[in-house]
Amino acid sequence: MDAARRRAHLSFGPDGVSRADRMLPEETAVALSFNGSTQAVMMATPADLVDFAYGFALTEGIARPDEVETVEALETPRGIDLQVWVAPAAAERLAQRRRTMAGPVGCGLCGIDSIDEALRPVARVAPSGFRMTPAQVHQAAEGLRAGQALHDLTRAAHCAALWQPEGIALLREDVGRHNALDKLIGAAVRGGASGDCALVLTCRVSVDMVQKAAAFGAPVLIALSAPTAHAADLAEEAGITLIAGVRPGRFDVYSHSDRLTEVTHAR
């Protein structure tokens, strides 16, 4: 299935109404099933789905990369069933979580167990010598902007990239910002990339994006948009340098600014 397709539309402008067409990103229902049981259904761009499975499994605490045994994408009339089979230890953890979550709740965050899961604590990122200069922060943001092929084609996709001192090493796009990050992390762990890097995002930074970055172990998270207050607090707790609002000549640092070199810190 292609990531985008051409769609006809009516264009209203100063010269009146005309018929036109443009490329739009595909958005498909993707069921993430683990050992035969569906864990989540996401609306996603139907590309890089094996990466998606690995990234989702890791960032949602379901399975480590070495615990993923097989991944198969099965097309159905109404979407894609992403069948993931994990090792027994991971399957038992998932079954225990499902038992804990069971209860008379009417929505995803109505029960106390659901709230605890949504606001789960994150492991602190391991100390490392990874540092960036302000110039490298801007280089990473520019590399992200330059690599957005699906966005440039459709103007309707999020992007996540992995930056290392050599430049952008990996990049994934999706109609969903969480999906783009999961696909990127999945590609990184499948390719053996370490967490000694910066993750670069087009979107705002919410709590769940920080949780995913922490699960991967990235010491730096860079976003073109702004974070929520809780996400900034969580980045501080997780030991992540959170850089946001990157624009030509400026950016904001919300936590662990010590990873930025060549900077005179404000008193």
QUIMO-V730434 format. One record per residue. N is the residue number from 1. RES is the residue in one small letter. PHI is phi in whole degrees, -180 to 180 (none if undefined). OMEGA is omega as a letter, one per 30 degrees, with the letter a starting at -180 (* if undefined). D_CENTER is the distance of its C-alpha to the mean C-alpha in whole Angstrom. Layout:
# QUIMO-V730434
[[N;RES;PHI;OMEGA;D_CENTER] [N;RES;PHI;OMEGA;D_CENTER]]
This chain:
# QUIMO-V730434
[[1;m;none;a;21] [2;d;-73;l;21] [3;a;-79;a;17] [4;a;-152;l;20] [5;r;-148;a;23] [6;r;-80;a;26] [7;r;-135;l;27] [8;a;-75;l;31] [9;h;-158;l;31] [10;l;-98;a;34] [11;s;-110;l;33] [12;f;-101;a;35] [13;g;-151;a;36] [14;p;-62;a;39] [15;d;-97;l;41] [16;g;108;a;41] [17;v;-109;l;39] [18;s;-137;l;38] [19;r;-90;a;36] [20;a;-149;l;33] [21;d;-147;l;30] [22;r;-154;l;27] [23;m;-83;l;23] [24;l;-124;l;21] [25;p;-71;l;18] [26;e;-73;l;18] [27;e;-134;a;16] [28;t;-126;l;17] [29;a;-71;l;17] [30;v;-119;l;16] [31;a;-89;l;17] [32;l;-98;a;15] [33;s;-110;a;19] [34;f;-116;a;20] [35;n;51;l;23] [36;g;90;a;24] [37;s;-120;a;23] [38;t;-71;l;20] [39;q;-97;a;18] [40;a;-160;l;15] [41;v;-124;a;16] [42;m;-118;l;13] [43;m;-85;a;14] [44;a;-144;l;12] [45;t;-75;a;13] [46;p;-79;l;15] [47;a;-142;l;14] [48;d;55;a;13] [49;l;-75;l;13] [50;v;-66;l;14] [51;d;-59;l;11] [52;f;-59;a;9] [53;a;-62;a;12] [54;y;-65;a;12] [55;g;-67;l;8] [56;f;-63;a;9] [57;a;-60;a;12] [58;l;-73;a;11] [59;t;-74;l;9] [60;e;-96;l;11] [61;g;72;a;14] [62;i;-87;a;16] [63;a;-158;l;17] [64;r;-75;a;16] [65;p;-55;a;16] [66;d;-74;l;20] [67;e;-95;l;20] [68;v;-84;a;19] [69;e;-93;l;22] [70;t;-145;l;22] [71;v;-136;l;19] [72;e;-138;l;21] [73;a;-97;a;20] [74;l;-106;l;23] [75;e;-79;l;23] [76;t;-121;l;25] [77;p;-58;a;27] [78;r;-117;a;24] [79;g;166;a;21] [80;i;-126;l;20] [81;d;-100;a;20] [82;l;-90;a;18] [83;q;-87;a;20] [84;v;-117;l;19] [85;w;-112;a;22] [86;v;-118;a;21] [87;a;-64;a;24] [88;p;-54;a;26] [89;a;-63;l;25] [90;a;-69;l;22] [91;a;-63;l;23] [92;e;-68;l;25] [93;r;-62;l;23] [94;l;-66;l;21] [95;a;-64;l;25] [96;q;-65;l;25] [97;r;-65;l;22] [98;r;-66;l;23] [99;r;-65;l;27] [100;t;-67;a;26] [101;m;-79;a;24] [102;a;-65;a;27] [103;g;165;a;29] [104;p;-82;l;30] [105;v;-111;a;27] [106;g;-98;l;27] [107;c;-152;a;23] [108;g;-62;a;20] [109;l;-122;a;21] [110;c;-84;a;25] [111;g;-96;a;26] [112;i;-62;l;25] [113;d;-65;l;24] [114;s;-65;l;21] [115;i;-65;l;21] [116;d;-59;a;21] [117;e;-69;a;18] [118;a;-65;a;16] [119;l;-108;a;17] [120;r;-61;l;17] [121;p;-67;a;18] [122;v;-112;l;16] [123;a;-73;l;17] [124;r;-72;l;18] [125;v;-64;a;17] [126;a;-64;l;20] [127;p;-61;l;22] [128;s;-156;l;22] [129;g;-91;a;24] [130;f;-67;l;21] [131;r;-139;l;22] [132;m;-136;l;21] [133;t;-92;l;24] [134;p;-55;l;23] [135;a;-62;l;24] [136;q;-69;l;21] [137;v;-59;l;19] [138;h;-67;l;20] [139;q;-62;l;20] [140;a;-64;l;16] [141;a;-64;l;16] [142;e;-68;l;18] [143;g;-64;l;17] [144;l;-63;a;14] [145;r;-61;a;16] [146;a;-73;a;18] [147;g;-97;a;16] [148;q;-87;a;15] [149;a;-64;a;17] [150;l;-67;l;16] [151;h;-63;a;16] [152;d;-63;l;19] [153;l;-76;a;21] [154;t;-120;a;19] [155;r;60;a;18] [156;a;-150;a;16] [157;a;-142;l;12] [158;h;-89;a;9] [159;c;-142;l;8] [160;a;-135;a;6] [161;a;-135;l;9] [162;l;-110;a;11] [163;w;-108;l;14] [164;q;-127;a;17] [165;p;-53;l;21] [166;e;-79;a;22] [167;g;128;l;19] [168;i;-70;a;16] [169;a;-95;a;16] [170;l;-145;l;13] [171;l;-154;l;11] [172;r;-136;l;9] [173;e;-125;l;9] [174;d;-166;l;9] [175;v;-67;l;11] [176;g;-105;a;8] [177;r;-68;l;6] [178;h;-66;a;4] [179;n;-62;a;5] [180;a;-60;l;5] [181;l;-69;l;2] [182;d;-61;l;4] [183;k;-63;l;7] [184;l;-63;a;7] [185;i;-64;l;7] [186;g;-61;l;10] [187;a;-63;a;11] [188;a;-66;a;12] [189;v;-70;l;13] [190;r;-68;a;15] [191;g;-91;l;17] [192;g;81;l;18] [193;a;-69;a;16] [194;s;-87;l;16] [195;g;-79;a;14] [196;d;-79;a;17] [197;c;-164;l;15] [198;a;-116;l;13] [199;l;-96;a;9] [200;v;-121;a;10] [201;l;-125;l;8] [202;t;-82;a;10] [203;c;-104;l;10] [204;r;-67;a;11] [205;v;-107;l;10] [206;s;-106;a;11] [207;v;-55;a;12] [208;d;-68;l;9] [209;m;-71;l;6] [210;v;-67;l;9] [211;q;-59;a;10] [212;k;-68;l;7] [213;a;-63;l;8] [214;a;-68;l;11] [215;a;-62;l;11] [216;f;-77;l;11] [217;g;94;a;13] [218;a;-75;a;12] [219;p;-79;a;15] [220;v;-132;l;14] [221;l;-126;a;11] [222;i;-117;l;12] [223;a;-134;l;12] [224;l;-75;a;14] [225;s;-101;a;14] [226;a;-98;l;15] [227;p;-96;l;14] [228;t;-81;a;16] [229;a;-63;a;19] [230;h;-67;l;18] [231;a;-64;l;14] [232;a;-64;l;17] [233;d;-63;a;19] [234;l;-69;l;16] [235;a;-62;l;15] [236;e;-60;a;19] [237;e;-64;a;19] [238;a;-84;a;17] [239;g;79;a;18] [240;i;-100;l;15] [241;t;-80;a;17] [242;l;-103;l;15] [243;i;-115;a;16] [244;a;-145;l;15] [245;g;62;a;17] [246;v;-73;l;18] [247;r;-135;l;21] [248;p;-52;l;24] [249;g;83;a;26] [250;r;-154;l;24] [251;f;-165;a;21] [252;d;-116;l;21] [253;v;-117;a;20] [254;y;-104;a;19] [255;s;-158;l;20] [256;h;48;l;21] [257;s;-70;a;22] [258;d;-65;l;25] [259;r;-81;l;22] [260;l;-95;l;23] [261;t;-100;a;26] [262;e;61;a;29] [263;v;-125;l;29] [264;t;-94;a;31] [265;h;-76;l;30] [266;a;-68;l;31] [267;r;-88;*;34]]
